[in-house]
Amino acid sequence: MATKKILLSWSGGKDSAWALHILRSHDEFEVAGLLTTVNEAFHRVAIHGFREELLQQQAERAGLPVWTVPLPFPCSNEIYEALMAATCERAVHEGFYGIAFGDLFLEEIRSYRETKLAGTGLTPIFPLWGIPTDELARQMLEGGLRARLTCVDPRRVTKELAGREWDRALLTELPADVDPCGENGEFHSFAYAGPMFEKPIEVEAGERVERDGFVYCDLLPLQPLA
C-alpha cells in the first residue's frame, strides 16, 4: 500500500516534534513538509514566539521543507482562515492526503480543525490524541526529546520558568492543576533535540519579556544555518 503524503502542523514545540517522530515510525504516512505560521512583523513563530531562524534550523535538522504562512500583525481570524484556506488549496493541488496535528485532548480544538478541513480534500490526523499527558511526557523524555520553554502564562505558572529546560525537574515543580505538557496553554516550548532531528540545535536563553499577558524568553541560536 502506498504511503499517504501529509503535512505536519508545526509549532516547533515538543508536541509537534514528537508527532513527527511517531508519524515516521509508521508506514501509513509520509511527512513531506512542516506547516508553520510566522508573525511577519517580528519574524517569529506564532504563539511560541521563537525566532524564524530557529524554525529553519529545525526544518534543516528534520530534513524537511517548511511551508511558512506569514501572518500580518495584528491578524484577524478572518485573515488567518483565508490564508490557511489558500494553503490547503495548494496542498491538495500538490497531492497531499492530509494534515497532522500534535493536539492531545482539547475537544474544541480538534473539532475546529476537523470543521475547517471538511470539504477541502484534506484529512485531519491526530497521532498523539488521547495519550494521558503524564505518560506522554515520560515517553518524550525517555525517547530523547529535549525542549525549552519559550512562553509561559504567569497566571498559571511562575514567570521564571520561561527559558527553562522542559525536563523531569521542571515537571516536579509544576502546580498540581497544570498539565505536564502545557496543553491548556500554561506554557509553550521549542524542541531542540530528539529522534526527529539529525543533530541538536544549540541555543541559549536570552532576554525575558512580558507581552500581552504572557512572558517570553528569547532563545538565541548558537549555530548558523548550514
C-alpha positions as MATLAB code, in Angstrom:
seq = 'MATKKILLSWSGGKDSAWALHILRSHDEFEVAGLLTTVNEAFHRVAIHGFREELLQQQAERAGLPVWTVPLPFPCSNEIYEALMAATCERAVHEGFYGIAFGDLFLEEIRSYRETKLAGTGLTPIFPLWGIPTDELARQMLEGGLRARLTCVDPRRVTKELAGREWDRALLTELPADVDPCGENGEFHSFAYAGPMFEKPIEVEAGERVERDGFVYCDLLPLQPLA';
ca = [
       0.000    0.000    0.000;
       1.366    3.399   -0.970;
       2.120    5.826    1.818;
      -0.062    8.919    2.135;
       1.758   12.230    1.756;
       0.899   14.646    4.555;
       1.861   17.969    6.071;
       2.514   18.312    9.783;
       1.228   21.401   11.563;
       4.445   22.550   13.195;
       4.516   24.871   16.196;
       8.160   23.996   16.824;
       7.266   22.775   20.281;
       7.710   19.382   21.870;
       4.280   18.018   20.894;
       4.608   18.674   17.170;
       8.195   17.382   17.284;
       7.075   14.169   18.958;
       4.205   13.846   16.477;
       6.818   13.878   13.698;
       8.710   11.078   15.427;
       5.555    8.982   15.876;
       4.398    9.519   12.301;
       7.786    8.479   10.974;
       7.625    5.247   12.974;
       4.628    4.048   10.940;
       4.424    3.168    7.261;
       0.992    4.652    6.569;
       2.094    8.283    6.220;
       4.979   10.214    4.703;
       5.519   13.585    6.345;
       6.572   15.699    3.366;
       6.524   19.172    4.886;
       6.166   21.237    8.058;
       3.362   23.811    8.091;
       4.043   26.841   10.274;
       2.598   30.312   10.811;
       5.045   33.172   11.330;
       4.406   36.686   12.560;
       5.715   38.681    9.581;
       6.269   41.836   11.633;
       8.616   40.183   14.135;
       9.819   37.134   12.152;
       8.862   34.787   14.935;
       6.799   31.614   15.024;
       3.250   32.488   16.036;
       2.239   31.787   19.656;
       5.521   30.100   20.641;
       7.477   33.256   19.898;
      10.876   31.898   18.870;
      12.962   33.265   16.011;
      12.305   32.258   12.420;
      15.986   31.366   12.110;
      15.449   28.629   14.686;
      12.448   27.360   12.726;
      14.679   26.997    9.692;
      17.220   25.086   11.761;
      14.505   22.712   12.965;
      13.413   22.058    9.376;
      17.026   21.532    8.325;
      17.688   19.069   11.167;
      14.423   17.258   10.411;
      15.301   17.066    6.709;
      12.002   18.570    5.628;
      10.822   21.652    3.747;
       8.869   24.174    5.781;
       5.692   25.773    4.487;
       5.709   29.188    6.125;
       2.415   31.078    6.266;
       3.193   34.755    7.045;
       0.615   36.374    9.312;
       0.192   40.148    9.456;
       0.310   41.828   12.857;
      -2.295   42.192   14.134;
      -4.092   39.350   12.368;
      -7.870   38.909   12.427;
      -9.396   35.443   12.455;
     -10.859   36.133    9.003;
      -7.420   36.864    7.542;
      -5.919   33.828    9.283;
      -8.582   31.497    7.926;
      -8.277   32.911    4.403;
      -4.510   32.354    4.428;
      -4.920   28.810    5.716;
      -7.610   28.057    3.134;
      -5.219   29.110    0.371;
      -2.545   26.866    1.888;
      -4.967   23.938    1.916;
      -5.735   24.533   -1.760;
      -2.021   24.414   -2.522;
      -1.639   21.166   -0.557;
      -4.467   19.489   -2.450;
      -3.024   20.685   -5.760;
       0.334   19.149   -4.798;
      -1.202   15.786   -3.945;
      -1.254   15.844   -0.165;
      -3.618   13.480    1.637;
      -3.984   15.376    4.892;
      -2.570   17.493    7.708;
      -1.412   16.058   11.035;
      -1.685   17.941   14.311;
       0.023   17.492   17.687;
      -3.160   18.082   19.685;
      -3.574   15.976   22.823;
      -7.051   16.208   24.329;
      -8.832   19.556   23.789;
     -12.051   18.599   22.009;
     -12.884   22.131   20.859;
      -9.520   22.487   19.108;
      -9.900   19.148   17.361;
     -13.455   19.988   16.328;
     -12.310   23.338   14.884;
      -9.623   21.666   12.798;
     -11.992   18.987   11.552;
     -14.602   21.576   10.628;
     -12.133   23.762    8.721;
     -10.693   20.834    6.773;
     -14.091   19.367    5.933;
     -14.658   19.701    2.202;
     -11.081   20.761    1.434;
      -9.998   17.312    0.299;
      -7.546   17.062    3.212;
      -7.908   14.631    6.109;
      -7.059   15.723    9.687;
      -4.749   13.320   11.545;
      -4.085   13.297   15.304;
      -1.229   10.881   16.107;
      -0.944   11.832   19.809;
      -4.648   12.124   20.591;
      -5.840   10.675   23.885;
      -2.474    9.606   25.308;
      -2.519   10.569   29.025;
      -0.222   13.573   29.211;
       1.789   12.350   32.190;
       2.534    9.173   30.225;
       3.244   11.188   27.081;
       5.679   13.464   28.903;
       7.513   10.398   30.203;
       7.642    8.864   26.705;
       9.050   12.070   25.234;
      11.788   12.445   27.834;
      12.750    8.775   27.770;
      12.766    8.949   23.960;
      15.376   11.708   23.996;
      13.247   14.754   23.215;
      14.683   17.968   24.623;
      12.925   21.331   24.743;
      12.979   24.721   26.425;
      10.002   26.811   27.466;
       9.673   29.880   25.235;
       6.405   31.301   26.576;
       4.537   30.913   29.854;
       1.231   32.139   31.222;
       2.188   33.807   34.537;
      -1.370   33.316   35.776;
      -0.740   29.558   35.754;
       2.989   29.120   36.351;
       5.807   31.274   37.664;
       7.319   33.580   35.055;
      10.820   32.317   35.923;
      10.026   29.129   34.025;
      10.359   31.000   30.716;
      13.618   29.810   29.198;
      13.850   26.749   31.466;
      14.503   23.253   30.250;
      11.356   21.103   29.993;
      12.617   18.139   31.978;
      11.741   15.933   34.921;
      12.889   18.557   37.401;
      10.578   21.164   35.897;
       7.658   18.723   35.848;
       8.007   18.164   39.586;
       7.801   21.938   40.160;
       4.558   22.447   38.270;
       1.389   23.100   40.308;
      -0.920   20.102   40.525;
      -3.509   21.724   38.250;
      -1.002   22.422   35.433;
      -0.860   19.926   32.591;
       2.644   18.399   32.269;
       2.531   19.030   28.511;
       1.035   22.530   28.865;
      -1.959   21.537   26.738;
      -4.213   24.120   28.404;
      -1.896   26.933   27.320;
       0.121   27.085   30.537;
       3.354   27.146   28.542;
       4.815   26.671   25.049;
       8.170   25.265   24.051;
      10.928   24.951   21.468;
      12.174   21.437   20.680;
      15.927   21.446   20.048;
      16.911   17.769   20.160;
      15.441   14.320   19.786;
      14.995   11.392   17.397;
      13.192   13.606   14.886;
      16.336   15.699   14.318;
      19.606   14.730   12.672;
      21.503   16.602   15.377;
      20.678   19.009   18.226;
      20.143   22.738   17.768;
      22.333   24.756   20.101;
      20.536   27.623   21.855;
      20.914   29.738   24.943;
      18.361   31.715   26.907;
      18.270   35.426   26.152;
      16.086   38.285   27.313;
      12.858   37.596   29.149;
       9.990   39.992   28.353;
       6.293   40.285   29.200;
       3.918   40.959   26.325;
       0.121   40.768   26.073;
      -0.148   38.996   29.403;
       2.450   36.309   28.629;
       6.134   36.009   29.494;
       8.501   35.115   26.642;
      12.134   34.087   26.711;
      14.128   34.855   23.578;
      16.176   31.819   22.584;
      19.416   32.720   20.852;
      20.817   30.409   18.158;
      24.445   29.477   18.685;
      24.996   27.984   15.229;
      24.456   29.452   11.756;
      22.319   27.646    9.218;
      24.280   25.052    7.291;
];
